[in-house]
Amino acid sequence: MACATQRSHAKKHGTTAQGKQRFRCKGCGKTFLFCLDYTYRAWNPQVREQIVLMTLNSSGVRDIARVLHISPTTVLCVLRQAASDTPEPRVPRRILALEMDEMWSFVQNKGQQSWLWYGLNRHTGYIAAFVVGRRTDASCKKLARKLEKCQVRGFYTDDWQSYPKALEAKRHHAGKDGTQRIERKNLNFRTHLKRMQRKTIGFSKSTQMHQNVLKLYIHHLNSKRQHF
């Protein structure tokens, strides 16, 4: 065990492929490294936090890897863990006016469309719930089910055909004049998330990672808002 704790019991034994000094124990003959200083920056919590912040500010996975001098695989692992630790939006008890909209993006190629459906509290800017899926009635109804426990006085949507099938008619108001705030919020998504831009080479390679980044961004937006 002396070789593991005292350098005096070892002698130099060449270097690794990364240029780090290797040692051999004089007693047992085993080779090892003395890691006094980490050269790989991903162990630093500040660097891991910066990965999430850069992702939410229009940086792609390889952009982050180049700037921070870490592996793209590490970037993906950090984002997956961060999304796993992030809760879903807390649905409020009541909302006076809820704007709903769907926003297009894609995964791998433009033939695999992915739509973000979400509801925005008009008065607070809080995103009450969201769903990632196809542009179908099923996705719209899934979003409506997430809002069942919330007392919404009025739903404001565009003229897409799925909304009348999922929302109560007397509380539903269709028309572009009622969705101005959520349309502006869509611009934030496309500006701050590289994978949500219409023309980009920084698109998502997997559905799960696409959902993870959206979840992180929505939580980031909601953390600045009051949902009551």
C-alpha positions as CSV (number, residue, x, y, z in Angstrom):
1,M,0.0,0.0,0.0
2,A,3.0,2.3,0.3
3,C,3.2,2.7,-3.4
4,A,-0.3,4.1,-3.5
5,T,0.5,6.9,-1.0
6,Q,4.2,7.7,-1.2
7,R,6.2,8.6,-4.3
8,S,9.5,7.7,-2.6
9,H,8.5,4.0,-2.9
10,A,8.2,4.3,-6.7
11,K,10.3,5.2,-9.7
12,K,9.5,6.8,-13.0
13,H,8.2,4.3,-15.7
14,G,7.6,6.2,-18.9
15,T,4.5,8.2,-19.8
16,T,1.0,7.6,-20.9
17,A,-0.5,8.4,-24.4
18,Q,-1.6,11.7,-22.9
19,G,1.9,12.6,-21.8
20,K,1.3,12.0,-18.0
21,Q,4.2,10.6,-15.9
22,R,3.8,6.9,-15.0
23,F,5.4,5.2,-12.0
24,R,6.3,1.7,-10.9
25,C,6.3,0.5,-7.4
26,K,9.7,-0.8,-6.2
27,G,8.1,-3.4,-4.0
28,C,5.3,-5.0,-6.0
29,G,6.2,-3.9,-9.5
30,K,2.8,-2.4,-10.4
31,T,2.5,0.7,-12.5
32,F,0.2,3.7,-11.6
33,L,-0.2,7.4,-11.8
34,F,0.0,10.2,-9.2
35,C,-3.0,12.4,-10.0
36,L,-2.3,15.6,-8.1
37,D,-3.9,17.9,-10.7
38,Y,-6.8,17.0,-12.9
39,T,-6.3,18.1,-16.5
40,Y,-9.8,17.1,-17.7
41,R,-12.1,20.0,-16.8
42,A,-15.4,18.1,-16.7
43,W,-15.0,17.1,-13.1
44,N,-15.4,20.8,-12.0
45,P,-19.0,21.6,-10.9
46,Q,-18.7,25.1,-12.4
47,V,-17.9,23.6,-15.8
48,R,-20.9,21.2,-15.6
49,E,-23.1,24.2,-14.7
50,Q,-21.8,26.1,-17.6
51,I,-22.7,23.3,-20.0
52,V,-26.4,23.8,-19.1
53,L,-26.2,27.6,-19.3
54,M,-24.5,27.4,-22.7
55,T,-27.2,25.0,-24.0
56,L,-29.9,27.4,-23.0
57,N,-28.1,30.2,-24.8
58,S,-28.0,28.9,-28.4
59,S,-24.9,26.6,-28.1
60,G,-24.9,23.2,-29.6
61,V,-23.3,20.1,-28.1
62,R,-20.1,20.3,-30.2
63,D,-20.0,24.1,-29.7
64,I,-19.8,23.5,-25.9
65,A,-17.3,20.7,-26.2
66,R,-15.0,22.9,-28.3
67,V,-15.2,26.0,-26.0
68,L,-14.9,24.1,-22.7
69,H,-12.3,21.6,-24.0
70,I,-14.4,18.5,-23.0
71,S,-15.9,15.6,-24.7
72,P,-19.3,15.8,-26.5
73,T,-20.2,12.6,-24.7
74,T,-19.7,14.4,-21.4
75,V,-21.9,17.3,-22.5
76,L,-24.7,14.8,-23.4
77,C,-24.3,13.0,-20.0
78,V,-24.5,16.3,-18.1
79,L,-27.6,17.4,-19.9
80,R,-29.3,14.0,-19.4
81,Q,-28.5,14.2,-15.6
82,A,-29.7,17.8,-15.3
83,A,-33.0,17.0,-17.1
84,S,-33.5,14.0,-14.8
85,D,-33.1,16.2,-11.7
86,T,-35.4,18.9,-13.1
87,P,-39.1,18.6,-12.2
88,E,-42.0,19.1,-14.6
89,P,-43.8,22.5,-14.4
90,R,-46.1,22.7,-11.5
91,V,-49.6,23.3,-12.7
92,P,-51.3,26.2,-11.0
93,R,-54.7,26.0,-9.3
94,R,-56.3,28.6,-11.5
95,I,-55.5,30.8,-14.5
96,L,-57.6,33.6,-15.9
97,A,-56.3,33.4,-19.4
98,L,-54.2,30.6,-20.9
99,E,-52.7,30.9,-24.3
100,M,-51.9,27.6,-26.1
101,D,-49.8,27.0,-29.2
102,E,-47.8,24.4,-31.0
103,M,-44.3,24.9,-32.4
104,W,-42.5,22.9,-35.1
105,S,-39.0,21.4,-34.9
106,F,-37.5,18.1,-36.0
107,V,-35.2,15.2,-34.8
108,Q,-32.5,13.8,-37.0
109,N,-34.1,15.1,-40.2
110,K,-37.0,17.2,-41.3
111,G,-39.0,14.1,-42.1
112,Q,-39.2,13.4,-38.4
113,Q,-41.2,16.3,-37.2
114,S,-41.4,17.1,-33.5
115,W,-44.0,19.6,-32.1
116,L,-43.9,21.4,-28.8
117,W,-47.4,22.0,-27.4
118,Y,-47.6,24.2,-24.3
119,G,-49.8,26.5,-22.3
120,L,-48.7,30.0,-21.3
121,N,-50.3,32.0,-18.5
122,R,-51.0,35.3,-20.2
123,H,-50.6,37.5,-17.1
124,T,-47.5,36.0,-15.5
125,G,-45.6,34.4,-18.5
126,Y,-45.5,31.1,-16.6
127,I,-45.6,27.9,-18.7
128,A,-48.2,25.7,-17.0
129,A,-47.6,22.5,-19.0
130,F,-46.1,21.2,-22.1
131,V,-46.1,18.1,-24.4
132,V,-43.6,17.0,-27.1
133,G,-45.1,14.9,-29.8
134,R,-46.7,15.1,-33.3
135,R,-49.2,17.6,-34.5
136,T,-52.2,15.4,-33.8
137,D,-55.4,15.5,-31.8
138,A,-53.8,13.0,-29.4
139,S,-51.0,15.4,-28.5
140,C,-53.4,18.3,-28.0
141,K,-55.6,16.1,-25.7
142,K,-52.6,15.0,-23.7
143,L,-51.8,18.7,-23.0
144,A,-55.4,19.3,-22.0
145,R,-55.3,16.4,-19.6
146,K,-52.3,17.9,-17.9
147,L,-54.3,21.0,-17.3
148,E,-57.4,19.2,-15.9
149,K,-56.7,20.2,-12.3
150,C,-56.3,23.8,-13.2
151,Q,-59.3,26.2,-13.2
152,V,-58.9,28.0,-16.5
153,R,-61.3,30.8,-17.2
154,G,-60.4,31.2,-20.9
155,F,-58.4,29.2,-23.4
156,Y,-56.9,31.3,-26.3
157,T,-55.5,29.4,-29.3
158,D,-55.1,29.8,-33.1
159,D,-57.4,28.1,-35.6
160,W,-55.7,24.7,-35.6
161,Q,-58.4,22.0,-35.8
162,S,-57.3,20.0,-32.7
163,Y,-58.1,22.6,-30.1
164,P,-62.0,22.5,-30.4
165,K,-61.8,18.7,-29.9
166,A,-59.9,19.0,-26.7
167,L,-61.2,22.2,-25.1
168,E,-64.6,23.2,-23.7
169,A,-66.3,25.3,-26.3
170,K,-67.7,28.0,-24.0
171,R,-64.2,28.7,-22.6
172,H,-62.3,28.4,-25.9
173,H,-61.4,31.5,-28.0
174,A,-59.8,30.9,-31.4
175,G,-57.9,33.6,-33.3
176,K,-54.4,35.1,-33.7
177,D,-55.4,38.2,-31.8
178,G,-55.5,36.1,-28.6
179,T,-52.1,34.4,-28.9
180,Q,-49.8,37.3,-29.3
181,R,-47.8,36.6,-26.1
182,I,-47.3,33.0,-26.7
183,E,-46.2,33.7,-30.3
184,R,-43.6,36.1,-28.8
185,K,-42.5,33.3,-26.5
186,N,-42.0,31.0,-29.5
187,L,-39.4,33.5,-30.7
188,N,-37.5,33.0,-27.4
189,F,-37.4,29.3,-27.9
190,R,-36.0,29.7,-31.4
191,T,-33.5,32.3,-30.4
192,H,-32.1,30.6,-27.3
193,L,-32.2,26.9,-28.4
194,K,-30.1,26.1,-31.4
195,R,-32.0,22.9,-32.1
196,M,-35.3,24.8,-32.3
197,Q,-34.2,27.1,-35.1
198,R,-35.8,26.6,-38.5
199,K,-32.6,26.4,-40.5
200,T,-29.8,24.9,-38.5
201,I,-27.2,22.1,-38.4
202,G,-27.5,21.9,-34.6
203,F,-30.6,19.7,-34.6
204,S,-31.4,17.0,-32.1
205,K,-30.1,13.5,-32.9
206,S,-32.5,11.8,-30.5
207,T,-36.1,12.4,-29.3
208,Q,-35.1,12.0,-25.6
209,M,-32.3,14.6,-25.8
210,H,-34.7,16.9,-27.6
211,Q,-37.2,16.6,-24.8
212,N,-34.5,17.0,-22.2
213,V,-33.3,20.3,-23.5
214,L,-36.9,21.6,-23.8
215,K,-37.6,20.6,-20.2
216,L,-34.5,22.4,-19.0
217,Y,-35.3,25.6,-20.9
218,I,-38.9,25.7,-19.7
219,H,-37.8,25.2,-16.1
220,H,-35.3,28.0,-16.7
221,L,-38.0,30.3,-18.0
222,N,-40.4,29.4,-15.2
223,S,-37.8,30.0,-12.5
224,K,-38.0,33.7,-13.3
225,R,-41.8,33.9,-13.1
226,Q,-44.6,33.6,-10.6
227,H,-47.2,31.0,-11.4
228,F,-49.8,32.0,-8.9
